């Protein structure tokens, strides 16, 4: 994916929570439908060609518009919970025996494929921490959807949830810089820029 397209995908992904929040605030579920379509395109744009990616996003938009008409509550409440659960599973599944934990794979990319022994244990525990974090976010979002006011649910699920992800990311980096200061550490921004080369679930040929 070219750099302009990568930035466009990032902006499309960032538009989803804002549109979903707008859908809740203004009572217009079609905004959530548009947000889901943009989020879908952001995810698939880096793996398939542009035209098929647009077709996939258009299909999601049509399905979402139908849901906006018949099940508007489901369209609003379900995606934030599902997204957090999916991210929880993404981290948790790499903790299975014989797998390289997700954060360990990030760290190996950062260090050119070699991970010091003390960071092997740390990155495994950090993978577990991220899985627990996303499980907690899903649980809070679900609880607010079931019992909280719509405005509070939307504020947490569409705004604070993502702010907390950023806070977790930055605080972990600062802790790691202090706790493991004898190792070099790539800045969060540099690591994010490298993620387009990353595959969380390697093919068998990778040997993992």
Buried (B, 14 or more C-beta within 10 A) or exposed (E): EEEEEBEBBEEBBBBBBBBBBBBBBEEBBBBBBBBBBBBBBBBBBEEEEEEEBBBBBEEBBEBBBEBBEEEBEEBBBBBBBEBBBEBBEBBBBBBEEEBBBBBBBBBBBBBEEEBEEEBBEBBBEBBBBBBEBBBEBBBBBBEBBEEBEBEEBBBBBBBBBBEBBEEBEEEBBEEBEEEBEEBEBBEBEEBEEEEEEEEEEEEEEEEE
